[in-house]
Amino acid sequence: MAKVVRSQKKGAEKKELKVDSILITQPRPETEKSPYFDLAKKYNMKLDFHAFIRVEGLSGKDFRKQRVDITEYTAIIFTSRYAVDHFFRICEELKVKVSQDMKYFCITEAVALYLQKFILYRKRKVFFSADGSNSGLLDVIGKHKIEKYILPVTDTAKNDIAQYLVKHSIKYAEAVLYRMVSNDIAPVMKLGYDLIVFFSPYSVQTLFDHDPAFKQNGTMIGAFGPTTAKAVEDSGLRLDIKAPAANAPSMVSALELFLATIKK
């Protein structure tokens, strides 16, 4: 068991926090060698996995209805690995050959490196946000305003990238490649976890779709990625763990640091 005393307002009684159970809102790792299991064993905790969302790709037929001719564009913006996967899936399905001169703008270095599955990375022009934030990505895009961009989005997309492109009169087209669909989370939410960790703004939305009146109370919240952290805070929840950070590049390392501070 890991515990901590969180300071309250002056004169208020100090509250002891404990972490006996953690819910990771992603699918369970395929291997038992995942560092998450090492963490659970080290701190003697219950650690469960349950994906709050799933991704459903659009068919090539549905994509054609958007009338986005990929060959007419000189650059593409990737904000997730999902976008990368489904962009190249659509290209393969429609037999579209992506130009070798295509420029790739990615939200993080990890997403940029993920492109190696599909392109000869060293022979392509790939750019990414220095700090993994939307603002960092926009800084990079701002240096390449003459490009004509494809912006892959979901069917419920709301982001400041499109707003930036419009504001600066940068040519672009949104392309819906996949949908985010909420999974049934009732079975796990009734178990009452001490800490819930989110990895996507859509997972945060799923929480409130399940329970619009959700109250955090003593539940601790972790978030991976700046957009997920913003979604947590915009929802009025208290964010206890945020990754990546300079001293915690992964969520596992962020959890390790957090648990170490409250370990007795």
Secondary structure, DSSP 8 states (H G I E B T S, - for coil): -EEEEE--STTS--EEEEESEEEESS---SSTT-HHHHHHHHTT-EEEE--SEEEEE--HHHHHTT---GGG-SEEEESSHHHHHHHHHHHHHTT----TT-EEEESSHHHHHHGGGTS-GGGSEEEE-SSSSHHHHHHHHTT-TTS-EEEEEETT---HHHHHHHHTT--EEEEEEEEEEE---HHHHTT--SEEEE-SHHHHHHHHHH-TT---TT-EEEEESHHHHHHHHHTT----EEESBTTBSSHHHHHHHHHHHH--
